[in-house]
Amino acid sequence: MDWKLEQAVKDVTDSIQATSSMSKLVEDSITHMDDIQSTIDLMTAPNSSATPRSIIGMAIRSWGTTWKLQVLYSLLAEVVYEQSAPEENVFAVHLERYYTFMNLIFQQNLQDAPTIKPILDGNDIKEVFNLNSTGPFMKVALDGLIKWQFDHEGSSKDDAKGWLRTRSEEHTSELQSPV
């Protein structure tokens, strides 16, 4: 986090005597605001139906479990920022975009994206790649697996293992583990 943002969060949270969890929410809201707005723009664009679930799911996942409050903060920030605009319907326009975004999230069953667990665990992944131990690749493998799960909702463990096997050829050097 850059020092200006860090100082702004500190000043705001100190002034309202915020708890550490409230401070974290303010920090996350400010940090993720641009990404949230970009994601909403992407999802509410005319051709948004072609946006893969994984793009949206991974974005929400990166925002964490307080993503709904961060989206609310983003809406309020946009409305306040544009209040000086001559257009009278500023609030209604933004509210419609955010409403559309939230509806799409719930229609696609992505509201719990931050807490979704990978369909396979570390031991399953080690088995797929015939490894004795894990390494730095495990986080990459698990993140890739979650992304895959978003685009393959309802898939089985066997489907996930099959997908991972196809990925192993591309990442053989990363999967080499010391014996």
LODO-264729 format. One line per field, with one value per atom (N, C-alpha, C): y, x, z; residue number from 1; atom name. Coordinates in Angstrom, 3 decimals. Layout:
// LODO-264729
v [Y;...]
u [X;...]
w [Z;...]
num [NUM;...]
atome [CA;...]
END
This chain:
// LODO-264729
v [-1.173;0.000;1.226;2.209;3.390;4.242;5.058;5.768;6.753;7.367;8.296;7.557;6.405;5.601;5.119;4.661;4.186;5.301;6.500;7.634;8.015;7.979;8.306;7.318;6.038;5.020;5.237;5.502;5.721;6.929;8.029;9.247;9.009;8.342;8.082;7.183;6.089;5.135;5.678;6.492;7.129;8.120;8.875;9.917;9.337;8.142;7.532;6.434;6.321;5.317;3.923;3.591;2.326;1.146;0.019;-1.221;-1.646;-2.608;-3.065;-3.683;-4.365;-4.952;-3.857;-2.790;-1.667;-0.977;-0.841;-0.243;-1.058;-2.377;-3.272;-3.136;-3.000;-2.826;-1.522;-0.439;0.846;0.721;0.117;-0.072;-0.907;-2.027;-2.893;-2.180;-1.412;-0.696;0.301;1.029;2.015;1.315;0.289;-0.434;-1.094;-1.673;-2.441;-1.636;-0.381;0.405;0.439;0.703;0.763;-0.586;-1.661;-2.996;-3.329;-2.948;-3.183;-2.432;-1.172;-0.379;-0.934;-1.378;-1.981;-3.267;-4.064;-5.326;-5.054;-4.062;-3.694;-3.191;-2.387;-1.917;-3.094;-4.055;-5.235;-6.032;-6.222;-7.054;-6.366;-5.051;-4.347;-3.806;-4.114;-3.709;-4.512;-4.003;-4.692;-6.152;-6.478;-7.851;-8.645;-8.296;-8.894;-10.362;-10.848;-12.249;-13.190;-12.689;-13.512;-13.536;-12.785;-12.746;-14.067;-14.764;-16.048;-15.866;-16.851;-16.827;-16.705;-17.301;-17.294;-15.882;-15.027;-13.643;-12.950;-13.087;-12.433;-13.109;-14.426;-15.167;-14.873;-14.837;-14.565;-13.118;-12.198;-10.797;-10.710;-11.287;-11.254;-11.949;-13.052;-13.786;-12.900;-12.107;-11.235;-10.107;-9.753;-8.702;-9.216;-10.506;-11.086;-11.160;-11.591;-11.859;-10.604;-9.451;-8.205;-7.549;-8.317;-7.757;-6.966;-7.392;-6.686;-5.274;-5.144;-3.814;-2.956;-3.580;-2.845;-2.349;-3.152;-2.736;-1.565;-1.618;-0.504;0.765;0.642;1.789;2.360;1.485;1.921;2.703;2.201;2.901;4.289;4.348;5.641;6.601;6.080;6.927;7.479;6.643;7.113;8.197;7.991;8.957;10.282;10.222;11.447;12.171;11.426;12.026;12.739;12.167;12.732;13.636;13.936;14.813;16.186;16.604;17.925;17.921;16.758;16.666;17.290;17.921;18.586;17.612;16.367;15.375;15.103;15.118;14.906;13.430;12.559;11.132;10.381;11.041;10.390;9.195;9.381;8.291;7.132;7.442;6.399;5.600;6.264;5.579;4.622;5.102;4.247;3.123;3.441;2.424;1.311;1.651;0.640;-0.259;0.320;-0.469;-1.452;-0.954;-1.792;-2.849;-2.487;-3.446;-4.574;-4.202;-5.189;-6.105;-5.518;-6.281;-7.297;-6.845;-7.735;-8.840;-8.493;-9.518;-10.588;-10.171;-11.130;-12.028;-11.451;-12.239;-13.348;-13.001;-13.989;-14.969;-14.503;-15.410;-16.450;-16.039;-16.951;-17.693;-17.485;-18.169;-17.917;-16.663;-16.295;-15.531;-15.388;-14.585;-15.132;-16.409;-17.015;-17.279;-16.617;-16.844;-16.771;-15.833;-15.763;-16.980;-17.738;-18.858;-20.230;-20.250;-21.531;-22.273;-23.521;-24.371;-25.112;-25.360;-26.154;-27.554;-28.091;-29.418;-30.502;-30.206;-31.117;-30.469;-31.280;-30.733;-30.998;-30.574;-30.715;-32.154;-33.065;-34.488;-35.011;-34.582;-34.990;-34.485;-33.259;-32.669;-33.387;-33.691;-34.457;-35.807;-36.427;-37.730;-37.608;-36.572;-36.366;-36.227;-35.495;-35.229;-36.212;-37.192;-38.211;-37.566;-36.708;-35.984;-36.500;-36.353;-36.737;-35.561;-34.371;-33.179;-32.039;-30.981;-29.816;-28.780;-27.730;-26.638;-25.375;-24.375;-23.095;-23.219;-24.255;-24.444;-24.712;-25.164;-25.583;-24.439;-23.244;-22.107;-21.824;-21.879;-21.656;-22.720;-23.981;-25.078;-24.902;-24.531;-24.355;-23.161;-22.054;-20.895;-21.236;-21.958;-22.385;-23.300;-24.166;-25.093;-24.340;-23.358;-22.548;-21.844;-21.250;-20.562;-21.541;-22.730;-23.764;-24.114;-24.256;-24.599;-23.575;-22.290;-21.265;-21.484;-21.899;-22.110;-23.497;-24.381;-25.758;-26.135;-25.302;-25.503;-26.887;-27.578;-28.888;-30.027;-29.734;-30.779;-31.649;-32.839;-33.806;-33.721;-34.431;-34.529;-35.151;-36.148;-36.795;-35.818;-34.971;-33.942;-33.006;-32.603;-31.691;-32.345;-33.610;-34.322;-34.414;-34.675;-34.725;-33.397;-32.313;-30.982;-30.730;-31.083;-30.887;-31.678;-32.886;-33.693;-32.995;-32.338;-31.615;-30.427;-29.860;-28.706;-29.130;-30.381;-30.818;-30.773;-31.032;-30.986;-29.577;-28.578;-27.186;-26.706;-27.335;-26.850;-27.898;-28.764;-29.850;-29.336;-28.281;-27.790;-27.234;-26.641;-26.109;-27.225;-28.382;-29.471;-30.419;-30.176;-31.034;-30.797;-31.845;-31.698;-32.429;-31.886;-32.568;-33.864;-34.905;-36.211;-36.385]
u [0.862;0.000;0.901;0.571;1.429;1.236;2.214;2.226;1.070;0.608;-0.528;-1.799;-2.010;-3.180;-3.081;-1.917;-1.709;-1.997;-1.525;-1.752;-3.234;-3.891;-5.321;-6.139;-5.832;-6.548;-6.309;-5.065;-4.733;-5.491;-5.483;-6.173;-7.677;-8.277;-9.717;-10.057;-9.336;-9.669;-9.356;-8.302;-8.009;-9.102;-9.570;-10.561;-11.897;-12.231;-13.493;-13.267;-12.036;-11.659;-12.127;-11.753;-12.176;-11.417;-12.086;-11.428;-10.483;-9.651;-8.717;-9.463;-10.562;-11.322;-11.984;-12.446;-13.002;-11.904;-10.724;-9.598;-9.238;-9.241;-8.932;-9.983;-11.241;-12.312;-12.126;-11.809;-11.583;-10.395;-9.321;-8.129;-8.451;-9.129;-9.488;-10.420;-11.366;-12.317;-11.606;-10.677;-9.927;-8.991;-8.311;-7.358;-8.026;-9.206;-9.863;-10.858;-11.058;-12.098;-11.945;-10.761;-10.576;-10.871;-10.409;-10.656;-12.145;-12.804;-14.252;-14.985;-14.642;-15.303;-15.028;-13.800;-13.467;-14.251;-14.377;-15.116;-16.591;-17.139;-18.544;-18.723;-17.795;-17.867;-17.842;-16.961;-16.849;-18.153;-18.728;-19.930;-21.208;-21.223;-22.441;-22.349;-21.256;-21.110;-22.091;-22.432;-23.411;-23.055;-21.774;-21.381;-20.901;-21.368;-20.868;-21.239;-22.196;-22.586;-21.448;-20.469;-19.333;-18.223;-18.379;-17.355;-17.353;-16.207;-16.156;-16.387;-17.035;-17.277;-15.961;-14.901;-13.620;-13.059;-13.271;-12.778;-13.451;-14.752;-15.525;-15.250;-15.274;-15.039;-13.674;-12.649;-11.301;-11.179;-11.875;-11.860;-12.490;-13.670;-14.352;-13.495;-12.900;-12.030;-10.871;-10.316;-9.192;-9.621;-10.907;-11.406;-11.666;-11.822;-12.009;-13.461;-13.640;-14.991;-15.830;-15.205;-15.967;-16.290;-16.274;-16.432;-17.727;-18.822;-20.099;-20.023;-19.402;-19.244;-18.291;-17.294;-16.369;-17.085;-17.994;-18.784;-19.682;-20.278;-21.093;-20.246;-19.059;-18.152;-17.856;-17.597;-17.290;-18.451;-19.668;-20.856;-20.956;-20.831;-20.933;-19.836;-18.623;-17.509;-17.776;-18.296;-18.601;-19.669;-20.703;-21.800;-21.308;-20.561;-20.051;-19.106;-18.233;-17.270;-17.973;-19.072;-19.752;-20.922;-21.109;-22.214;-22.112;-20.901;-20.733;-21.104;-21.354;-21.729;-23.111;-23.326;-24.610;-25.780;-25.498;-26.552;-27.305;-28.618;-29.423;-29.549;-29.400;-29.627;-28.363;-27.344;-26.072;-26.281;-27.018;-27.226;-27.970;-29.016;-29.821;-28.999;-28.146;-27.311;-26.344;-25.674;-24.734;-25.458;-26.564;-27.326;-27.757;-28.164;-28.569;-27.389;-26.212;-25.014;-24.674;-24.672;-24.321;-25.392;-26.646;-27.743;-27.588;-27.292;-27.072;-25.908;-24.823;-23.644;-24.004;-24.653;-24.996;-25.958;-26.923;-27.822;-27.062;-26.126;-25.339;-24.508;-23.951;-23.162;-24.020;-25.210;-26.089;-26.664;-26.965;-27.444;-26.378;-25.123;-24.028;-23.493;-24.126;-23.763;-22.301;-21.881;-20.502;-20.375;-21.461;-21.441;-20.494;-20.219;-19.325;-17.927;-17.580;-16.287;-15.085;-15.056;-13.867;-13.660;-14.719;-14.600;-14.675;-14.754;-14.814;-13.497;-13.605;-12.432;-12.137;-10.868;-10.532;-11.138;-11.555;-12.168;-11.141;-9.875;-8.790;-7.931;-7.345;-6.419;-4.974;-4.035;-2.620;-2.210;-2.756;-2.422;-2.927;-4.121;-4.650;-3.746;-3.287;-2.432;-1.082;-0.538;0.717;0.527;-0.617;-0.904;-0.988;-1.675;-1.825;-0.462;0.431;1.745;2.820;2.402;3.326;4.514;4.199;5.221;5.296;6.470;6.650;6.435;6.699;6.543;5.992;5.591;5.052;6.151;5.805;6.744;5.976;6.676;6.027;4.932;4.996;3.995;2.600;2.518;1.229;0.223;0.632;-0.290;-0.763;0.163;-0.196;-1.194;-0.933;-1.821;-3.205;-3.251;-4.542;-5.313;-4.607;-5.277;-5.820;-5.019;-5.481;-6.687;-6.665;-7.770;-9.058;-8.943;-10.120;-10.666;-9.767;-10.196;-10.932;-10.363;-10.989;-12.370;-12.468;-13.752;-14.833;-14.462;-15.467;-16.054;-15.220;-15.692;-16.281;-16.142;-16.645;-17.462;-18.437;-19.280;-19.926;-19.885;-20.499;-19.606;-18.365;-17.449;-17.004;-16.562;-16.151;-14.648;-14.226;-12.801;-12.034;-12.626;-11.970;-11.793;-12.801;-12.682;-11.523;-11.432;-10.365;-8.996;-8.895;-7.623;-7.233;-8.210;-7.949;-7.439;-8.069;-7.622;-6.199;-5.917;-4.568;-3.528;-3.878;-2.929;-2.576;-3.558;-3.259;-2.352;-2.457;-1.627;-0.202;-0.016;1.309;2.329;1.898;2.826;3.364;2.541;2.952;3.856;3.769;4.472;5.396;5.932;6.768;7.934;8.609;9.767;9.388;8.206;7.766;7.422;7.068;6.593;7.693;8.894;9.996;10.223;10.147;10.358;11.630;12.368;13.558;13.183;13.928;13.630;14.438]
w [0.000;0.000;0.000;-0.844;-0.888;0.366;0.665;1.949;2.085;0.979;1.064;1.470;0.844;1.187;2.625;3.003;4.374;5.380;5.084;5.981;6.018;4.853;4.794;5.623;5.480;6.252;7.733;8.108;9.520;10.060;9.309;9.754;9.915;8.930;8.986;10.165;10.288;11.347;12.735;12.846;14.136;14.517;13.521;13.818;14.285;13.821;14.255;15.294;15.755;16.751;16.324;15.101;14.509;15.097;15.116;15.518;14.399;14.675;13.642;12.460;12.703;11.587;10.750;11.378;10.621;9.816;10.417;9.710;8.477;8.624;7.509;6.416;6.796;5.812;5.035;5.731;5.054;4.096;4.579;3.743;2.505;2.697;1.572;0.598;1.115;0.266;-0.633;-0.058;-0.838;-1.820;-1.354;-2.190;-3.389;-3.180;-4.235;-5.067;-4.731;-5.386;-6.913;-7.410;-8.869;-9.521;-8.893;-9.430;-9.392;-8.315;-8.209;-9.321;-9.511;-10.544;-11.939;-12.187;-13.488;-13.712;-12.672;-12.778;-13.037;-12.367;-12.591;-14.019;-14.495;-15.881;-16.856;-16.586;-17.438;-17.445;-16.268;-16.166;-16.631;-16.627;-17.023;-18.449;-19.133;-20.532;-21.387;-22.562;-23.418;-23.743;-23.876;-24.232;-23.022;-21.842;-20.605;-20.432;-21.182;-21.020;-21.412;-22.155;-22.574;-21.522;-20.445;-19.405;-18.638;-18.630;-17.907;-16.407;-15.805;-14.358;-13.597;-14.135;-13.426;-13.266;-14.236;-14.142;-12.964;-12.888;-11.834;-10.489;-10.475;-9.227;-8.625;-9.459;-8.948;-8.466;-9.124;-8.667;-7.278;-7.125;-5.824;-4.770;-5.147;-4.228;-3.750;-4.661;-4.291;-3.347;-3.364;-2.479;-1.069;-0.918;0.410;0.835;2.067;2.576;2.810;2.850;3.027;1.682;0.618;-0.718;-0.892;-0.262;-0.433;0.146;1.313;1.914;1.082;0.491;-0.372;-1.634;-2.154;-3.317;-2.931;-1.751;-1.264;-1.147;-0.577;-0.464;-1.858;-2.809;-4.168;-4.778;-4.579;-5.073;-4.450;-3.133;-2.440;-2.901;-3.067;-3.516;-4.916;-5.804;-7.162;-7.145;-6.347;-6.288;-5.707;-4.630;-4.007;-4.956;-5.615;-6.537;-7.681;-8.155;-9.313;-8.947;-7.671;-7.264;-7.908;-8.211;-8.812;-10.297;-10.850;-12.264;-12.463;-13.611;-13.852;-14.002;-14.258;-14.469;-13.161;-13.207;-12.014;-11.640;-12.591;-12.366;-11.983;-11.486;-11.183;-10.274;-9.205;-8.259;-8.916;-9.653;-10.292;-11.298;-12.058;-13.052;-12.362;-11.333;-10.608;-9.877;-9.269;-8.549;-9.494;-10.698;-11.687;-12.066;-12.272;-12.609;-11.483;-10.262;-9.120;-8.860;-9.066;-8.921;-9.950;-11.184;-12.246;-11.885;-11.412;-10.999;-9.913;-8.861;-7.752;-8.208;-9.062;-9.581;-10.350;-11.181;-11.953;-11.039;-9.987;-9.029;-8.428;-7.989;-7.356;-8.382;-9.586;-10.631;-10.981;-10.976;-11.311;-10.078;-8.946;-7.708;-7.318;-7.412;-7.094;-5.786;-5.042;-3.826;-2.759;-2.786;-1.795;-2.360;-3.434;-4.088;-3.141;-2.187;-1.321;-0.421;-0.187;0.756;0.085;-1.229;-1.928;-1.755;-1.393;-1.201;-2.498;-2.768;-3.957;-3.845;-4.962;-4.989;-4.626;-4.848;-4.490;-3.417;-2.557;-1.570;-2.006;-1.186;-1.504;-1.745;-0.955;-1.126;-2.474;-2.874;-4.184;-5.304;-5.165;-6.197;-6.248;-5.078;-5.045;-5.727;-5.503;-6.123;-7.644;-8.120;-9.565;-10.231;-9.576;-10.162;-9.689;-8.907;-8.399;-7.671;-6.719;-5.961;-4.526;-3.944;-2.543;-1.603;-2.092;-1.244;-2.087;-1.398;-2.099;-2.265;-2.936;-3.157;-3.487;-3.974;-4.278;-5.342;-6.137;-7.183;-6.609;-5.354;-4.793;-4.792;-4.422;-4.434;-5.858;-6.802;-8.205;-8.662;-8.295;-8.676;-8.054;-6.781;-6.100;-6.658;-6.931;-7.532;-8.916;-9.702;-11.022;-10.929;-9.928;-9.714;-9.352;-8.472;-8.101;-9.340;-10.122;-11.341;-12.263;-12.420;-13.248;-12.699;-11.369;-10.745;-11.058;-11.078;-11.378;-12.774;-13.726;-15.094;-15.319;-14.332;-14.459;-13.222;-12.938;-11.760;-11.806;-10.676;-10.578;-11.050;-11.403;-11.856;-10.687;-11.016;-9.997;-9.719;-8.688;-8.367;-9.533;-10.156;-11.297;-12.454;-12.684;-13.727;-13.402;-12.148;-11.718;-11.869;-11.509;-11.665;-13.138;-13.984;-15.423;-15.940;-15.493;-15.907;-15.419;-14.170;-13.630;-14.423;-14.835;-15.617;-16.927;-17.540;-18.784;-18.513;-17.332;-16.951;-16.613;-16.198;-15.738;-16.859;-18.085;-19.212;-19.425;-19.154;-19.320;-18.200;-17.030;-15.850;-15.243;-16.067;-15.569;-14.736;-15.186;-14.452;-13.081;-12.977;-11.691;-10.715;-11.247;-10.403;-9.935;-10.388;-9.953;-8.470;-7.694;-6.252;-5.860;-4.910;-4.464;-3.748;-4.011;-3.388;-2.147]
num [1;1;1;2;2;2;3;3;3;4;4;4;5;5;5;6;6;6;7;7;7;8;8;8;9;9;9;10;10;10;11;11;11;12;12;12;13;13;13;14;14;14;15;15;15;16;16;16;17;17;17;18;18;18;19;19;19;20;20;20;21;21;21;22;22;22;23;23;23;24;24;24;25;25;25;26;26;26;27;27;27;28;28;28;29;29;29;30;30;30;31;31;31;32;32;32;33;33;33;34;34;34;35;35;35;36;36;36;37;37;37;38;38;38;39;39;39;40;40;40;41;41;41;42;42;42;43;43;43;44;44;44;45;45;45;46;46;46;47;47;47;48;48;48;49;49;49;50;50;50;51;51;51;52;52;52;53;53;53;54;54;54;55;55;55;56;56;56;57;57;57;58;58;58;59;59;59;60;60;60;61;61;61;62;62;62;63;63;63;64;64;64;65;65;65;66;66;66;67;67;67;68;68;68;69;69;69;70;70;70;71;71;71;72;72;72;73;73;73;74;74;74;75;75;75;76;76;76;77;77;77;78;78;78;79;79;79;80;80;80;81;81;81;82;82;82;83;83;83;84;84;84;85;85;85;86;86;86;87;87;87;88;88;88;89;89;89;90;90;90;91;91;91;92;92;92;93;93;93;94;94;94;95;95;95;96;96;96;97;97;97;98;98;98;99;99;99;100;100;100;101;101;101;102;102;102;103;103;103;104;104;104;105;105;105;106;106;106;107;107;107;108;108;108;109;109;109;110;110;110;111;111;111;112;112;112;113;113;113;114;114;114;115;115;115;116;116;116;117;117;117;118;118;118;119;119;119;120;120;120;121;121;121;122;122;122;123;123;123;124;124;124;125;125;125;126;126;126;127;127;127;128;128;128;129;129;129;130;130;130;131;131;131;132;132;132;133;133;133;134;134;134;135;135;135;136;136;136;137;137;137;138;138;138;139;139;139;140;140;140;141;141;141;142;142;142;143;143;143;144;144;144;145;145;145;146;146;146;147;147;147;148;148;148;149;149;149;150;150;150;151;151;151;152;152;152;153;153;153;154;154;154;155;155;155;156;156;156;157;157;157;158;158;158;159;159;159;160;160;160;161;161;161;162;162;162;163;163;163;164;164;164;165;165;165;166;166;166;167;167;167;168;168;168;169;169;169;170;170;170;171;171;171;172;172;172;173;173;173;174;174;174;175;175;175;176;176;176;177;177;177;178;178;178;179;179;179]
atome [N;CA;C;N;CA;C;N;CA;C;N;CA;C;N;CA;C;N;CA;C;N;CA;C;N;CA;C;N;CA;C;N;CA;C;N;CA;C;N;CA;C;N;CA;C;N;CA;C;N;CA;C;N;CA;C;N;CA;C;N;CA;C;N;CA;C;N;CA;C;N;CA;C;N;CA;C;N;CA;C;N;CA;C;N;CA;C;N;CA;C;N;CA;C;N;CA;C;N;CA;C;N;CA;C;N;CA;C;N;CA;C;N;CA;C;N;CA;C;N;CA;C;N;CA;C;N;CA;C;N;CA;C;N;CA;C;N;CA;C;N;CA;C;N;CA;C;N;CA;C;N;CA;C;N;CA;C;N;CA;C;N;CA;C;N;CA;C;N;CA;C;N;CA;C;N;CA;C;N;CA;C;N;CA;C;N;CA;C;N;CA;C;N;CA;C;N;CA;C;N;CA;C;N;CA;C;N;CA;C;N;CA;C;N;CA;C;N;CA;C;N;CA;C;N;CA;C;N;CA;C;N;CA;C;N;CA;C;N;CA;C;N;CA;C;N;CA;C;N;CA;C;N;CA;C;N;CA;C;N;CA;C;N;CA;C;N;CA;C;N;CA;C;N;CA;C;N;CA;C;N;CA;C;N;CA;C;N;CA;C;N;CA;C;N;CA;C;N;CA;C;N;CA;C;N;CA;C;N;CA;C;N;CA;C;N;CA;C;N;CA;C;N;CA;C;N;CA;C;N;CA;C;N;CA;C;N;CA;C;N;CA;C;N;CA;C;N;CA;C;N;CA;C;N;CA;C;N;CA;C;N;CA;C;N;CA;C;N;CA;C;N;CA;C;N;CA;C;N;CA;C;N;CA;C;N;CA;C;N;CA;C;N;CA;C;N;CA;C;N;CA;C;N;CA;C;N;CA;C;N;CA;C;N;CA;C;N;CA;C;N;CA;C;N;CA;C;N;CA;C;N;CA;C;N;CA;C;N;CA;C;N;CA;C;N;CA;C;N;CA;C;N;CA;C;N;CA;C;N;CA;C;N;CA;C;N;CA;C;N;CA;C;N;CA;C;N;CA;C;N;CA;C;N;CA;C;N;CA;C;N;CA;C;N;CA;C;N;CA;C;N;CA;C;N;CA;C;N;CA;C;N;CA;C;N;CA;C;N;CA;C;N;CA;C;N;CA;C;N;CA;C;N;CA;C;N;CA;C;N;CA;C;N;CA;C;N;CA;C;N;CA;C;N;CA;C;N;CA;C;N;CA;C;N;CA;C;N;CA;C;N;CA;C;N;CA;C;N;CA;C;N;CA;C;N;CA;C;N;CA;C;N;CA;C;N;CA;C;N;CA;C;N;CA;C;N;CA;C;N;CA;C;N;CA;C;N;CA;C;N;CA;C;N;CA;C]
END
